[in-house]
Amino acid sequence: MKLVIVGARADGQAHVVLECIEESGAHEAVAFADETPRLKGQQVLGLPVLGDPNEVAQQVQELGITGAFVAVGDMQARARLAELCSSMGLSLPTLVHPSAYVSLHAQIGAGGFVGAGVVVLPGAVVDELARINAGTVVSHHVHVGGANTIGPNATLAGRSSTGAFVLLGAGCTLLPEVRVADGVTVGAGAVVTRDTPPNVTVVGMPAKPLDPERTTA
Ligand SMILES: CC(C)(COP(=O)(O)OP(=O)(O)OC[C@H]1O[C@@H](n2cnc3c(N)ncnc32)[C@H](O)[C@@H]1OP(=O)(O)O)[C@@H](O)C(=O)NCCC(=O)NCCS
């Protein structure tokens, strides 16, 4: 499938996503779309930037593009742009790096990304638009919520789960069966030992709210 990558930050997810597409050989990246006006008409990582995703429907059609992958770190923006792509009739494929292991008994939702060296074990369910970054372990029967950003090098122990729009920092650990609620940020290196309330930032070992007055919502 010919793909447009939405989000053309050359030193960000765009590069990681493009490399994954190239290495997996499953699809062909044809162009970028990006909301940044100065990028329109530029070449990024060897591909043309067509322009703002809201304004590229005709070019996308002319280039024979039938799918989109949203390579944007901001989780809310990712969901918004994926919705836009769907409304243009574009498919949202799942990307899995060839060095990842994904169990035959795991599910990865539309627009999901599984990076280099990730392990996803049986019974795991990863919802749509989630990013599982390099080296993360998603253990058995874990549920990763929609539009999450996970890792790199995080460990989600068996039957743990996350809500929607959760960010798990690099190298953090969820103990078995722990539930991280919607909108939570888990700091890098934290160990989450208990269920969290929604929309908080937790850090440390054991993980505690960074500031009880503050929310990530
Ligand atoms: C937890 C986090 C979100 C806080 O970011 P922030 O709101 O900008 O907070 P600040 O950097 O201002 O730090 C606030 C305080 O928390 C401490 N802190 C920050 N991150 C921490 C962490 N991961 N563990 C423990 N303490 C941390 C800081 O030292 C600071 O303490 P102080 O007030 O005593 O000086 C961030 O530091 C973090 O860990 N993000 C994870 C990023 C990541 O790994 N992304 C990978 C996905 S690709």
Ligand as a Chemical Component Dictionary entry (heavy atoms), coordinates in Angstrom:
data_LIG
# 
_chem_comp.id                   LIG 
_chem_comp.type                 NON-POLYMER 
_chem_comp.pdbx_formal_charge   0 
_chem_comp.three_letter_code    LIG 
# 
loop_
_chem_comp_atom.comp_id 
_chem_comp_atom.atom_id 
_chem_comp_atom.alt_atom_id 
_chem_comp_atom.type_symbol 
_chem_comp_atom.charge 
_chem_comp_atom.model_Cartn_x 
_chem_comp_atom.model_Cartn_y 
_chem_comp_atom.model_Cartn_z 
_chem_comp_atom.pdbx_ordinal 
LIG C1  C1  C 0 7.732  13.048 34.710 1  
LIG C2  C2  C 0 7.848  14.089 33.625 2  
LIG C3  C3  C 0 6.657  13.996 32.660 3  
LIG C4  C4  C 0 7.872  15.456 34.300 4  
LIG O1  O1  O 0 8.098  16.427 33.347 5  
LIG P1  P1  P 0 7.845  17.975 33.762 6  
LIG O2  O2  O 0 6.411  18.165 34.061 7  
LIG O3  O3  O 0 8.439  18.820 32.670 8  
LIG O4  O4  O 0 8.592  18.129 35.134 9  
LIG P2  P2  P 0 10.000 18.798 35.469 10 
LIG O5  O5  O 0 11.066 18.381 34.500 11 
LIG O6  O6  O 0 9.733  20.256 35.648 12 
LIG O7  O7  O 0 10.339 18.150 36.872 13 
LIG C5  C5  C 0 9.570  18.391 38.021 14 
LIG C6  C6  C 0 10.209 17.657 39.183 15 
LIG O8  O8  O 0 10.067 16.242 38.981 16 
LIG C7  C7  C 0 11.345 15.607 38.954 17 
LIG N1  N1  N 0 11.277 14.579 37.924 18 
LIG C8  C8  C 0 11.099 14.767 36.621 19 
LIG N2  N2  N 0 11.040 13.597 35.968 20 
LIG C9  C9  C 0 11.203 12.642 36.905 21 
LIG C10 C10 C 0 11.255 11.243 36.825 22 
LIG N3  N3  N 0 11.091 10.590 35.660 23 
LIG N4  N4  N 0 11.423 10.553 37.982 24 
LIG C11 C11 C 0 11.576 11.213 39.156 25 
LIG N5  N5  N 0 11.533 12.553 39.287 26 
LIG C12 C12 C 0 11.351 13.262 38.164 27 
LIG C13 C13 C 0 12.333 16.714 38.619 28 
LIG O9  O9  O 0 13.606 16.409 39.086 29 
LIG C14 C14 C 0 11.698 17.883 39.321 30 
LIG O10 O10 O 0 11.985 17.786 40.689 31 
LIG P3  P3  P 0 12.261 19.100 41.576 32 
LIG O11 O11 O 0 10.991 19.909 41.505 33 
LIG O12 O12 O 0 12.542 18.555 42.927 34 
LIG O13 O13 O 0 13.406 19.784 40.913 35 
LIG C15 C15 C 0 9.137  13.884 32.774 36 
LIG O14 O14 O 0 10.308 14.287 33.474 37 
LIG C16 C16 C 0 9.322  12.481 32.289 38 
LIG O15 O15 O 0 9.853  11.596 32.968 39 
LIG N6  N6  N 0 8.838  12.233 31.049 40 
LIG C17 C17 C 0 8.964  10.992 30.382 41 
LIG C18 C18 C 0 9.454  11.260 28.967 42 
LIG C19 C19 C 0 9.727  9.967  28.248 43 
LIG O16 O16 O 0 10.379 9.072  28.744 44 
LIG N7  N7  N 0 9.194  9.859  27.059 45 
LIG C20 C20 C 0 9.392  8.675  26.274 46 
LIG C21 C21 C 0 8.311  8.509  25.306 47 
LIG S1  S1  S 0 8.958  8.539  23.664 48 
# 
loop_
_chem_comp_bond.comp_id 
_chem_comp_bond.atom_id_1 
_chem_comp_bond.atom_id_2 
_chem_comp_bond.value_order 
_chem_comp_bond.pdbx_ordinal 
LIG C1  C2  SING 1  
LIG C2  C3  SING 2  
LIG C2  C4  SING 3  
LIG C2  C15 SING 4  
LIG C4  O1  SING 5  
LIG O1  P1  SING 6  
LIG P1  O2  DOUB 7  
LIG P1  O3  SING 8  
LIG P1  O4  SING 9  
LIG O4  P2  SING 10 
LIG P2  O5  DOUB 11 
LIG P2  O6  SING 12 
LIG P2  O7  SING 13 
LIG O7  C5  SING 14 
LIG C5  C6  SING 15 
LIG C6  O8  SING 16 
LIG C6  C14 SING 17 
LIG O8  C7  SING 18 
LIG C7  N1  SING 19 
LIG C7  C13 SING 20 
LIG N1  C8  SING 21 
LIG N1  C12 SING 22 
LIG C8  N2  DOUB 23 
LIG N2  C9  SING 24 
LIG C9  C10 SING 25 
LIG C9  C12 DOUB 26 
LIG C10 N3  SING 27 
LIG C10 N4  DOUB 28 
LIG N4  C11 SING 29 
LIG C11 N5  DOUB 30 
LIG N5  C12 SING 31 
LIG C13 O9  SING 32 
LIG C13 C14 SING 33 
LIG C14 O10 SING 34 
LIG O10 P3  SING 35 
LIG P3  O11 DOUB 36 
LIG P3  O12 SING 37 
LIG P3  O13 SING 38 
LIG C15 O14 SING 39 
LIG C15 C16 SING 40 
LIG C16 O15 DOUB 41 
LIG C16 N6  SING 42 
LIG N6  C17 SING 43 
LIG C17 C18 SING 44 
LIG C18 C19 SING 45 
LIG C19 O16 DOUB 46 
LIG C19 N7  SING 47 
LIG N7  C20 SING 48 
LIG C20 C21 SING 49 
LIG C21 S1  SING 50 
# 
